[in-house]
Amino acid sequence: MGEQTVGVLGCGTMGSGIAQVAAAAGRSAIVFEVDQSALEAGLGRIERSLAEGVRRGKLDEQEGAAIRGRIRGTTSWADLRPCQVVVEAIVENLAAKQEAMRALSDVLEPDALVATNTSCLSVTEIASSYRHPERVVGLHFFNPAQVMKLVEVVRAVETTDEAFEQAYEFARGIGKEPIRTKDSPGFLVNRLLIPYMNQVMQAYDDGLSSRDELDAAVELGLGYPMGPLKLGDLVGLDVALHAAEALYADTRQEEFAPPPLLRRMVKAGRLGRKTGRGFYDYAPTSSTVAEQ
């Protein structure tokens, strides 16, 4: 496994994090992006993450340089040919992911393990566009991938026992704590998380309590490390909305239906930390909460 080459499709927030995790575990990582500017932005994200790790004393400069040295970028599909494992981490759109699977079918060896990092789409539907669907699994990393230990290993309808266990061992081998689950709406974590976040957002919109006190109730009363409104800002409220919409569309269960407040905030461009404002205000000069 030490000589394993890992391909990562997409060098956005998740893709760059996954590539960094693989390289930190001693793998060679090849990161694919559709154009050079997107690739350079993603590699820059990795470099900033490593620099922050050095600043915080999580690794020394030599370790950071070694990790960066094991990552290379490309805009050519053909460069992914030597990869034994490829993790797709592009936009959360079924058609785009299926198109990526068709492109991978033309370059990868038949025994390559192909994983999708989807958080809410059907792994089986994504796998149907790959030439060898029995070699496709879900590997759902959590944001930020460099920090979060959990990975959901998702078995699609056609996934073989061998591929499923190979994916599980791959996740363990790069330092993650994998859990096995089947290909069902939301997998395991989002199936539990989305109803919880929806209820808290609705309680806030109903005026049950203030935003600070709702988060404090969960942090201090339940012992959670982060309140749900802070968590929504961290994950991205657009991501939370997309996950809720996908779960509701698949199940028609009311507990998954996105609350109106979440839709309003996304329409207003208040997506959380990534836009500087969500339930909280992340402006550089202010820590003031953005109350509704």
C-alpha positions as CSV (number, residue, x, y, z in Angstrom):
1,M,0.0,0.0,0.0
2,G,2.9,2.4,0.6
3,E,3.5,2.7,-3.2
4,Q,-0.1,3.3,-3.9
5,T,-1.0,6.1,-6.3
6,V,-4.3,7.9,-5.5
7,G,-6.2,10.0,-8.0
8,V,-8.5,12.8,-6.9
9,L,-11.0,14.3,-9.2
10,G,-11.6,18.0,-8.2
11,C,-9.4,20.2,-6.2
12,G,-12.0,22.2,-4.4
13,T,-12.5,22.2,-0.6
14,M,-13.1,18.4,-0.4
15,G,-10.8,17.3,-3.2
16,S,-7.8,19.3,-1.9
17,G,-8.4,18.0,1.6
18,I,-8.6,14.3,0.4
19,A,-5.4,14.7,-1.6
20,Q,-3.6,16.2,1.4
21,V,-4.8,13.3,3.6
22,A,-3.6,10.7,1.1
23,A,-0.2,12.4,0.7
24,A,0.2,12.7,4.5
25,A,-0.3,8.9,4.7
26,G,2.6,8.4,2.3
27,R,0.6,7.9,-0.9
28,S,1.4,9.7,-4.2
29,A,-1.6,11.9,-5.1
30,I,-2.6,13.0,-8.6
31,V,-5.2,15.8,-8.5
32,F,-7.3,16.4,-11.6
33,E,-9.0,19.7,-12.5
34,V,-10.8,20.8,-15.6
35,D,-8.6,23.9,-16.2
36,Q,-5.3,25.2,-15.0
37,S,-6.7,28.2,-13.0
38,A,-8.9,25.9,-10.9
39,L,-6.0,23.5,-10.4
40,E,-3.7,26.3,-9.2
41,A,-6.3,27.5,-6.8
42,G,-6.7,24.1,-5.4
43,L,-3.0,23.4,-5.0
44,G,-2.7,26.8,-3.4
45,R,-5.4,25.7,-0.9
46,I,-3.3,22.7,0.0
47,E,-0.2,24.8,0.5
48,R,-2.0,27.2,2.8
49,S,-3.4,24.3,4.8
50,L,0.1,22.8,5.2
51,A,1.5,26.2,6.2
52,E,-1.2,26.5,8.8
53,G,-0.3,23.0,10.1
54,V,3.3,24.1,10.4
55,R,2.3,27.3,12.2
56,R,0.2,25.4,14.7
57,G,3.0,22.9,15.4
58,K,1.0,20.0,13.9
59,L,3.9,19.2,11.6
60,D,7.4,20.6,10.9
61,E,8.4,22.4,7.7
62,Q,10.2,19.3,6.4
63,E,7.1,17.2,6.8
64,G,5.0,19.8,5.1
65,A,7.3,19.9,2.2
66,A,7.3,16.1,1.9
67,I,3.5,16.0,1.8
68,R,3.4,18.7,-0.8
69,G,6.0,16.9,-2.8
70,R,3.8,13.8,-3.1
71,I,1.0,15.8,-4.7
72,R,1.0,16.8,-8.3
73,G,-1.8,18.3,-10.4
74,T,-3.0,17.7,-13.9
75,T,-5.7,18.7,-16.4
76,S,-5.2,15.6,-18.4
77,W,-7.4,12.5,-17.8
78,A,-4.7,10.3,-19.2
79,D,-2.4,11.2,-16.2
80,L,-4.8,9.3,-14.0
81,R,-4.0,6.0,-15.7
82,P,-1.5,4.7,-13.1
83,C,-3.8,5.3,-10.2
84,Q,-4.9,2.2,-8.2
85,V,-7.6,4.3,-6.4
86,V,-9.5,7.3,-7.7
87,V,-11.7,9.4,-5.5
88,E,-14.2,11.6,-7.3
89,A,-14.9,14.9,-5.4
90,I,-16.4,17.2,-8.0
91,V,-19.6,19.3,-7.8
92,E,-22.6,17.5,-6.2
93,N,-24.5,17.0,-9.4
94,L,-25.5,13.6,-10.7
95,A,-25.0,14.3,-14.4
96,A,-21.5,15.8,-13.8
97,K,-20.5,12.8,-11.7
98,Q,-21.8,10.4,-14.3
99,E,-19.9,12.2,-17.0
100,A,-16.7,11.9,-14.9
101,M,-17.3,8.2,-14.5
102,R,-17.5,7.8,-18.3
103,A,-14.3,9.7,-18.7
104,L,-12.6,7.5,-16.1
105,S,-13.8,4.4,-17.9
106,D,-11.5,5.3,-20.8
107,V,-8.3,5.7,-18.8
108,L,-8.3,3.5,-15.7
109,E,-7.3,-0.2,-15.5
110,P,-10.2,-2.6,-14.9
111,D,-9.0,-3.4,-11.3
112,A,-8.8,0.2,-10.2
113,L,-11.0,1.1,-7.2
114,V,-13.2,4.1,-8.0
115,A,-14.9,6.0,-5.2
116,T,-17.3,8.9,-5.1
117,N,-17.3,11.4,-2.3
118,T,-21.0,12.2,-2.7
119,S,-22.8,13.1,0.5
120,C,-26.4,12.6,-0.7
121,L,-26.6,11.2,-4.3
122,S,-27.1,7.6,-5.1
123,V,-23.8,5.8,-5.5
124,T,-25.5,3.1,-7.6
125,E,-26.7,5.8,-10.1
126,I,-23.2,7.3,-10.3
127,A,-21.6,3.8,-10.7
128,S,-24.0,3.0,-13.5
129,S,-21.9,5.2,-15.8
130,Y,-18.6,3.5,-15.1
131,R,-17.5,0.6,-17.3
132,H,-16.9,-1.6,-14.2
133,P,-19.7,-0.6,-11.7
134,E,-18.7,-3.5,-9.5
135,R,-15.5,-1.6,-8.7
136,V,-17.3,1.6,-7.6
137,V,-18.0,2.5,-3.9
138,G,-18.9,5.6,-1.9
139,L,-16.2,7.1,0.3
140,H,-17.9,10.0,2.0
141,F,-15.3,12.2,3.7
142,F,-16.3,15.0,6.0
143,N,-15.2,18.7,5.9
144,P,-12.5,19.5,6.6
145,A,-11.1,16.2,5.4
146,Q,-7.7,16.9,6.9
147,V,-9.3,17.0,10.4
148,M,-12.4,14.9,10.5
149,K,-11.7,11.2,11.2
150,L,-14.9,9.6,9.9
151,V,-15.4,8.2,6.4
152,E,-18.6,6.5,5.4
153,V,-17.9,3.5,3.1
154,V,-21.0,3.0,1.0
155,R,-21.9,-0.1,-0.9
156,A,-23.7,0.3,-4.2
157,V,-25.9,-2.4,-5.7
158,E,-23.2,-3.8,-8.0
159,T,-20.2,-3.3,-5.6
160,T,-18.3,-6.6,-5.0
161,D,-17.3,-7.8,-1.6
162,E,-13.7,-7.4,-2.6
163,A,-14.1,-3.7,-3.7
164,F,-16.1,-2.9,-0.6
165,E,-13.4,-4.3,1.8
166,Q,-10.7,-2.7,-0.3
167,A,-12.3,0.7,0.1
168,Y,-12.7,0.1,3.9
169,E,-9.0,-0.8,4.2
170,F,-8.0,2.1,2.0
171,A,-9.8,4.5,4.4
172,R,-8.1,2.9,7.4
173,G,-4.7,3.1,5.7
174,I,-4.9,6.8,5.3
175,G,-5.7,7.3,8.9
176,K,-9.5,7.5,8.9
177,E,-12.1,5.7,10.9
178,P,-14.4,4.1,8.4
179,I,-17.9,2.8,8.9
180,R,-19.8,0.6,6.5
181,T,-23.2,1.6,5.3
182,K,-25.5,0.8,2.3
183,D,-26.5,3.1,-0.5
184,S,-29.6,4.7,1.0
185,P,-30.7,8.4,1.1
186,G,-28.3,10.4,3.3
187,F,-26.2,7.2,4.1
188,L,-25.9,7.2,7.9
189,V,-24.6,10.6,9.2
190,N,-26.8,12.9,7.1
191,R,-29.8,10.7,7.8
192,L,-29.3,11.5,11.5
193,L,-27.9,15.1,11.1
194,I,-30.4,16.7,8.7
195,P,-33.6,16.3,10.8
196,Y,-31.7,17.6,13.9
197,M,-30.4,20.7,12.1
198,N,-33.8,21.3,10.5
199,Q,-35.5,21.2,13.9
200,V,-33.1,23.7,15.4
201,M,-33.4,26.1,12.5
202,Q,-37.2,25.9,12.7
203,A,-37.0,26.5,16.5
204,Y,-34.9,29.6,15.9
205,D,-37.2,30.9,13.2
206,D,-40.2,30.3,15.5
207,G,-38.5,32.5,18.2
208,L,-38.1,29.6,20.7
209,S,-34.7,31.0,21.8
210,S,-31.9,33.1,20.5
211,R,-29.2,31.7,18.2
212,D,-26.5,31.9,20.9
213,E,-28.7,30.1,23.4
214,L,-29.8,27.4,21.0
215,D,-26.2,26.6,20.2
216,A,-25.3,26.8,23.9
217,A,-28.1,24.4,24.8
218,V,-26.6,21.8,22.5
219,E,-23.0,22.4,23.5
220,L,-23.5,22.7,27.2
221,G,-26.5,20.5,27.7
222,L,-25.7,17.7,25.4
223,G,-22.0,18.0,25.3
224,Y,-21.7,18.4,21.6
225,P,-18.5,20.2,20.6
226,M,-20.3,22.6,18.2
227,G,-23.9,23.9,18.2
228,P,-26.0,23.2,15.1
229,L,-26.2,26.7,13.8
230,K,-22.4,27.1,14.0
231,L,-22.1,23.7,12.3
232,G,-24.4,24.8,9.5
233,D,-22.2,27.8,8.9
234,L,-19.1,25.6,8.8
235,V,-20.6,23.1,6.5
236,G,-22.2,25.7,4.3
237,L,-25.9,26.5,4.4
238,D,-26.2,25.8,0.6
239,V,-24.7,22.3,1.2
240,A,-27.2,21.7,4.1
241,L,-30.0,22.8,1.9
242,H,-28.9,20.6,-1.0
243,A,-28.6,17.6,1.4
244,A,-32.1,18.2,2.9
245,E,-33.7,18.6,-0.6
246,A,-32.1,15.4,-1.8
247,L,-33.2,13.5,1.3
248,Y,-36.7,14.8,1.1
249,A,-37.0,14.1,-2.7
250,D,-35.9,10.5,-2.1
251,T,-38.0,9.8,1.0
252,R,-40.9,12.3,1.1
253,Q,-40.5,12.2,4.9
254,E,-41.3,15.6,6.5
255,E,-38.4,15.5,8.9
256,F,-36.1,16.0,5.9
257,A,-38.0,18.9,4.4
258,P,-35.8,22.0,4.4
259,P,-37.1,24.7,6.8
260,P,-38.2,28.0,5.1
261,L,-35.5,29.9,7.0
262,L,-32.7,27.8,5.4
263,R,-34.1,28.6,1.9
264,R,-34.3,32.3,2.6
265,M,-30.7,32.5,3.9
266,V,-29.4,30.6,0.9
267,K,-31.3,32.9,-1.5
268,A,-29.9,35.9,0.3
269,G,-26.3,34.6,-0.2
270,R,-25.7,34.0,3.5
271,L,-24.1,30.6,3.2
272,G,-21.9,30.7,6.3
273,R,-18.2,31.0,6.7
274,K,-17.5,30.7,3.0
275,T,-19.4,34.0,2.3
276,G,-18.5,35.7,5.6
277,R,-22.1,35.6,6.9
278,G,-24.6,33.0,7.8
279,F,-26.2,32.6,11.3
280,Y,-23.0,34.3,12.5
281,D,-21.1,37.2,11.1
282,Y,-17.5,36.3,10.0
283,A,-16.4,39.7,8.9
284,P,-12.7,40.2,9.8
285,T,-13.4,43.1,12.1
286,S,-16.5,41.8,13.8
287,S,-17.6,38.7,15.7
288,T,-21.1,39.9,16.0
289,V,-23.8,37.4,15.4
290,A,-26.0,37.9,12.4
291,E,-29.5,37.7,14.0
292,Q,-32.5,37.3,11.9
